Amino acid sequence: MRSNIDGHFLLIGLMAYPIRHSLSPQMQNTIYSKLNIPFIYLAFEVDQLKLPDAIKGLRALGLRGSAISMPNKQLVCQYLDKLTPAVEMSGACNTISNDNGVLTGYNTDGIGYMRMLAEAGINMLDKKITVLGAGGAATAIAVQAALDGVKEIAIFNQKDECYTKIESVIKKLNEQTKCKVHITDLADENELRKQIADSDVLCNATGVGMKPLEGQSLITDPTILRSDLVVTDCIYSPRKTKLLEMAEQQGCKTLNGIGMMLWQGAAQIKIWTGEDAPIDYVKEQMGFND
């Protein structure tokens, strides 16, 4: 625990609801202590109703910035002064940087996911990925994957508000990148099987598999998962979701959301401080090498 906190320290927030389960405060504060950076990172339970006032508070109190998680990633964009191209394309923001009162929105979720794959030795150039979900995380992953040279992205989601929203993002990706992106109703099991059979990576970017949906999976037939498929889950609590359990039984290489969480956080720290995060040190301190 840091004992040198004084009046020169700056605050960084994490605004989401619920959020007390997050490992990000532990990760971020471990890094700031290791690098001797005078920042403190705290979680605030902020839902969509409280978000406008929370952003006003960020400005008024001079926070260095804030991480943003569900359900605020899309709503927050309208309260910021500037948006990066990735945020403009995805319509979702997970990072705010406060630079002398100017609030800029970034999205490091996709960066974190792609870096996780790269660190695991998975080269996605000209490859295909199937993504389950169409919310903030799924959208960010799709955008970054397309920008990073993925050849094709098949997205599956139920016909809801997120399905409608991501259609405009897909249109932009198809027009502005070389990646072929399409979305299908999750209820179409035959098409899901077909697309996964042709994919190099399967990504669950939904909350199915964590509380209150722990023990559940959008993939119910394990035979869809072949041994040379890489199966990833953006969830890190629990570390092994039902989907990953099934994938391991089928001989698949699996990755949970810890790597994505670490690398998206490292990208945030680079934005806020200009420093490179000591990820190996964090893994050791937080027991992620076990």
Backbone torsions as a table, in degrees:
resi	resn	phi	psi	omega
1	MET	NA	138.9	-177.9
2	ARG	-75.6	134.9	-179.0
3	SER	-114.2	1.4	-175.0
4	ASN	-105.7	19.8	-178.3
5	ILE	-66.5	127.6	179.5
6	ASP	-138.1	-167.9	-175.4
7	GLY	-70.6	-6.0	179.7
8	HIS	-91.4	-7.5	-179.2
9	PHE	-72.4	145.2	176.9
10	LEU	-109.9	152.6	-177.0
11	LEU	-103.4	137.6	170.7
12	ILE	-120.8	135.5	-177.3
13	GLY	-103.5	169.0	169.8
14	LEU	-135.0	109.6	-173.8
15	MET	-107.5	117.0	179.3
16	ALA	-168.4	171.9	175.2
17	TYR	-153.9	121.7	-6.1
18	PRO	-77.8	165.0	-176.6
19	ILE	-148.3	-5.3	-176.1
20	ARG	-64.0	-18.4	-179.4
21	HIS	-79.8	-11.2	-170.2
22	SER	-64.8	141.3	174.2
23	LEU	-89.8	-6.5	-176.2
24	SER	-60.0	-42.5	178.6
25	PRO	-58.8	-42.4	178.4
26	GLN	-62.8	-44.3	-179.2
27	MET	-63.0	-52.1	-175.9
28	GLN	-62.7	-45.5	-178.2
29	ASN	-68.5	-30.4	174.2
30	THR	-61.5	-41.3	-179.3
31	ILE	-70.5	-44.9	-179.0
32	TYR	-62.2	-36.8	177.7
33	SER	-67.9	-44.6	-179.4
34	LYS	-61.7	-41.4	-178.0
35	LEU	-88.0	-0.7	-179.2
36	ASN	56.9	44.3	177.3
37	ILE	-97.7	129.8	-174.8
38	PRO	-78.5	59.8	176.9
39	PHE	-122.1	148.4	171.3
40	ILE	-126.2	134.9	-176.2
41	TYR	-114.8	121.8	-176.6
42	LEU	-130.2	147.7	178.8
43	ALA	-92.0	137.1	177.6
44	PHE	-127.3	126.2	178.9
45	GLU	-78.7	100.2	-175.9
46	VAL	-124.6	117.7	176.4
47	ASP	-96.3	-173.9	-175.4
48	GLN	-65.9	-30.4	179.3
49	LEU	-69.8	-35.8	-177.9
50	LYS	-87.1	-13.8	-172.4
51	LEU	-57.9	-46.4	-179.4
52	PRO	-56.7	-43.3	178.9
53	ASP	-68.9	-34.8	179.5
54	ALA	-64.5	-39.4	178.3
55	ILE	-67.7	-38.7	175.0
56	LYS	-61.2	-40.5	178.2
57	GLY	-65.1	-37.9	177.0
58	LEU	-58.6	-45.2	178.5
59	ARG	-64.9	-48.7	-173.5
60	ALA	-65.2	-38.0	-177.1
61	LEU	-88.5	-9.0	177.5
62	GLY	71.8	34.4	173.8
63	LEU	-57.9	146.2	178.1
64	ARG	-66.2	-27.7	178.6
65	GLY	169.5	-169.3	178.1
66	SER	-157.4	144.7	166.9
67	ALA	-83.4	151.3	-179.5
68	ILE	-128.9	129.5	176.2
69	SER	-129.5	-175.6	-174.5
70	MET	-61.7	140.3	11.9
71	PRO	-102.2	29.0	-167.3
72	ASN	-104.6	-1.9	-169.8
73	LYS	-63.4	-33.4	-179.3
74	GLN	-90.4	-41.8	-179.0
75	LEU	-61.7	-36.6	-173.3
76	VAL	-63.3	-25.2	-174.9
77	CYS	-56.3	-35.5	-175.8
78	GLN	-72.2	-11.7	-178.5
79	TYR	-101.7	4.8	-176.1
80	LEU	-104.8	160.6	-177.0
81	ASP	-86.3	-35.6	-177.9
82	LYS	-138.1	150.9	176.9
83	LEU	-131.2	139.0	175.6
84	THR	-72.4	161.5	179.1
85	PRO	-54.7	-39.1	-179.6
86	ALA	-64.5	-37.0	178.5
87	VAL	-71.7	-41.3	178.1
88	GLU	-61.1	-37.6	-178.5
89	MET	-74.8	-40.3	-175.8
90	SER	-87.3	-26.5	-175.7
91	GLY	74.3	15.2	-178.0
92	ALA	-133.0	138.1	-178.5
93	CYS	-127.9	134.7	175.8
94	ASN	-120.7	2.9	-176.5
95	THR	-146.1	129.3	174.3
96	ILE	-115.1	132.1	172.9
97	SER	-112.2	126.3	179.1
98	ASN	-100.7	104.0	-178.7
99	ASP	-110.8	94.3	-179.2
100	ASN	54.7	42.2	176.2
101	GLY	92.7	-8.7	177.5
102	VAL	-95.4	119.0	-177.2
103	LEU	-96.7	119.3	179.3
104	THR	-112.7	133.5	-179.8
105	GLY	-97.7	130.3	177.3
106	TYR	-121.3	166.9	169.8
107	ASN	-135.3	113.3	-179.2
108	THR	-104.3	1.4	-179.9
109	ASP	-60.5	-49.7	-179.9
110	GLY	-64.8	-39.0	177.3
111	ILE	-60.2	-44.8	-179.8
112	GLY	-62.9	-40.6	-179.4
113	TYR	-66.2	-46.8	-178.4
114	MET	-67.3	-35.2	177.6
115	ARG	-67.9	-36.9	176.7
116	MET	-58.5	-45.6	178.5
117	LEU	-62.4	-44.9	-178.6
118	ALA	-61.8	-42.1	-179.9
119	GLU	-66.1	-23.8	177.9
120	ALA	-88.7	5.4	177.6
121	GLY	81.5	20.7	-177.5
122	ILE	-103.9	111.2	179.8
123	ASN	-90.4	118.6	-174.8
124	MET	-97.9	2.6	179.6
125	LEU	-60.9	125.2	179.7
126	ASP	62.0	24.0	177.7
127	LYS	-103.8	175.4	-179.3
128	LYS	-120.7	141.3	179.1
129	ILE	-130.8	139.9	171.5
130	THR	-105.7	127.9	-177.2
131	VAL	-114.8	127.9	174.8
132	LEU	-95.8	116.5	-178.7
133	GLY	118.8	158.7	179.8
134	ALA	-142.3	20.3	178.7
135	GLY	-85.0	-157.8	-175.3
136	GLY	-61.2	-46.0	-179.0
137	ALA	-67.0	-44.4	-179.6
138	ALA	-62.2	-42.1	-179.8
139	THR	-63.9	-44.5	179.8
140	ALA	-63.0	-40.6	179.1
141	ILE	-65.0	-44.3	-179.9
142	ALA	-61.8	-44.5	-179.6
143	VAL	-62.7	-49.5	-177.2
144	GLN	-66.9	-38.1	178.7
145	ALA	-61.9	-43.0	178.7
146	ALA	-64.2	-42.5	179.7
147	LEU	-66.6	-28.8	-177.4
148	ASP	-88.6	2.6	173.3
149	GLY	100.5	13.8	173.6
150	VAL	-65.4	139.8	-173.4
151	LYS	-77.5	-40.7	-174.9
152	GLU	-149.7	141.3	177.7
153	ILE	-129.6	120.8	175.4
154	ALA	-105.1	117.8	-178.1
155	ILE	-106.7	136.9	177.4
156	PHE	-126.1	132.0	178.6
157	ASN	-157.1	155.3	174.1
158	GLN	-67.5	156.9	-178.5
159	LYS	-75.2	88.2	-179.8
160	ASP	-136.8	-165.2	-178.0
161	GLU	-62.1	-39.3	179.3
162	CYS	-63.7	-38.4	178.1
163	TYR	-57.3	-46.2	-179.3
164	THR	-65.7	-42.6	-177.6
165	LYS	-64.4	-41.5	-174.4
166	ILE	-74.4	-16.8	178.3
167	GLU	-60.5	-37.0	178.6
168	SER	-70.1	-34.3	176.5
169	VAL	-66.3	-42.5	178.9
170	ILE	-60.2	-40.9	178.1
171	LYS	-59.4	-44.2	178.6
172	LYS	-63.3	-43.8	-178.4
173	LEU	-63.2	-41.1	179.4
174	ASN	-67.9	-29.6	180.0
175	GLU	-85.2	-32.8	-169.8
176	GLN	-108.5	-7.0	176.7
177	THR	-130.3	173.9	178.6
178	LYS	-89.7	1.1	-177.0
179	CYS	-83.1	139.5	175.0
180	LYS	-94.1	118.5	-176.0
181	VAL	-123.7	135.5	178.3
182	HIS	-147.8	157.9	-179.3
183	ILE	-127.1	144.9	-178.7
184	THR	-136.3	149.6	176.5
185	ASP	-62.4	130.0	-179.3
186	LEU	-59.1	-23.8	-179.2
187	ALA	-69.7	-14.9	-179.3
188	ASP	-84.0	85.4	-174.3
189	GLU	-66.6	-34.1	179.5
190	ASN	-65.1	-42.2	178.6
191	GLU	-68.8	-36.8	177.5
192	LEU	-61.0	-46.3	178.0
193	ARG	-60.6	-42.7	-178.9
194	LYS	-63.0	-46.3	-177.2
195	GLN	-69.2	-39.5	178.3
196	ILE	-65.2	-36.8	179.6
197	ALA	-62.0	-24.5	-176.9
198	ASP	-103.3	5.5	-174.8
199	SER	-102.7	156.0	174.3
200	ASP	-91.6	-30.0	-176.7
201	VAL	-136.8	140.0	170.7
202	LEU	-114.4	130.3	-178.4
203	CYS	-124.0	123.3	170.2
204	ASN	-91.6	112.5	179.9
205	ALA	-113.3	27.4	175.8
206	THR	-109.8	177.3	177.0
207	GLY	-89.8	4.0	179.9
208	VAL	-71.8	115.5	-176.1
209	GLY	126.2	-17.0	175.2
210	MET	-114.2	167.1	-179.4
211	LYS	-56.3	137.6	3.1
212	PRO	-88.9	13.8	-177.5
213	LEU	-107.8	23.9	180.0
214	GLU	-61.8	138.8	-179.2
215	GLY	88.0	1.8	179.1
216	GLN	-111.5	161.5	179.5
217	SER	-149.4	141.9	174.8
218	LEU	-71.2	-24.9	173.1
219	ILE	-93.2	117.4	-177.6
220	THR	-107.3	-19.3	179.0
221	ASP	-105.1	104.5	-176.2
222	PRO	-63.2	-18.8	-178.9
223	THR	-69.5	-13.0	174.5
224	ILE	-66.2	-25.0	-173.5
225	LEU	-95.4	111.6	179.7
226	ARG	-94.1	160.9	-169.9
227	SER	-66.6	-25.6	-179.4
228	ASP	-92.7	10.0	176.8
229	LEU	-89.8	134.1	172.9
230	VAL	-88.9	125.3	-178.1
231	VAL	-114.1	123.7	-178.0
232	THR	-123.1	153.0	177.7
233	ASP	-134.8	130.4	179.2
234	CYS	-72.3	-12.3	178.9
235	ILE	-77.0	138.6	175.1
236	TYR	-121.4	-2.9	175.0
237	SER	-136.7	103.3	8.7
238	PRO	-75.3	160.6	-179.1
239	ARG	-68.0	-28.3	178.5
240	LYS	-123.8	102.8	179.0
241	THR	-77.6	171.8	176.7
242	LYS	-58.1	-40.8	178.7
243	LEU	-59.8	-46.5	-178.3
244	LEU	-68.1	-34.0	176.1
245	GLU	-61.0	-47.3	179.2
246	MET	-62.5	-41.2	-178.3
247	ALA	-63.8	-42.1	178.4
248	GLU	-61.9	-40.1	178.8
249	GLN	-63.2	-26.7	178.7
250	GLN	-89.9	0.8	178.0
251	GLY	87.0	13.9	-178.6
252	CYS	-78.8	150.3	167.2
253	LYS	-74.6	133.5	-176.5
254	THR	-127.1	149.6	176.4
255	LEU	-138.5	128.3	173.8
256	ASN	-90.0	-175.8	-171.9
257	GLY	-80.8	2.6	-178.7
258	ILE	-62.5	-44.4	-180.0
259	GLY	-62.2	-42.4	177.7
260	MET	-61.8	-43.3	178.9
261	MET	-60.9	-44.2	-178.9
262	LEU	-65.7	-47.1	-174.4
263	TRP	-76.2	-31.6	174.4
264	GLN	-69.1	-34.7	176.2
265	GLY	-67.1	-37.7	177.1
266	ALA	-62.1	-39.2	177.7
267	ALA	-65.9	-37.0	176.5
268	GLN	-63.5	-44.8	-179.0
269	ILE	-62.3	-36.7	176.9
270	LYS	-62.5	-39.4	178.9
271	ILE	-66.1	-46.1	-174.5
272	TRP	-77.6	-30.7	-172.7
273	THR	-123.1	-20.5	-174.1
274	GLY	80.8	2.0	-177.4
275	GLU	-99.5	152.6	174.1
276	ASP	-86.3	131.2	-177.9
277	ALA	-77.0	136.2	177.5
278	PRO	-80.6	80.1	-172.6
279	ILE	-62.8	-39.7	179.5
280	ASP	-61.0	-39.6	177.8
281	TYR	-63.8	-41.9	179.4
282	VAL	-63.5	-45.2	178.7
283	LYS	-56.7	-42.1	-179.8
284	GLU	-66.3	-45.8	-176.6
285	GLN	-68.0	-32.2	-176.5
286	MET	-98.9	5.8	175.7
287	GLY	74.4	23.7	-178.0
288	PHE	-83.6	-4.1	177.4
289	ASN	-92.1	-2.2	-177.7
290	ASP	-70.0	NA	NA
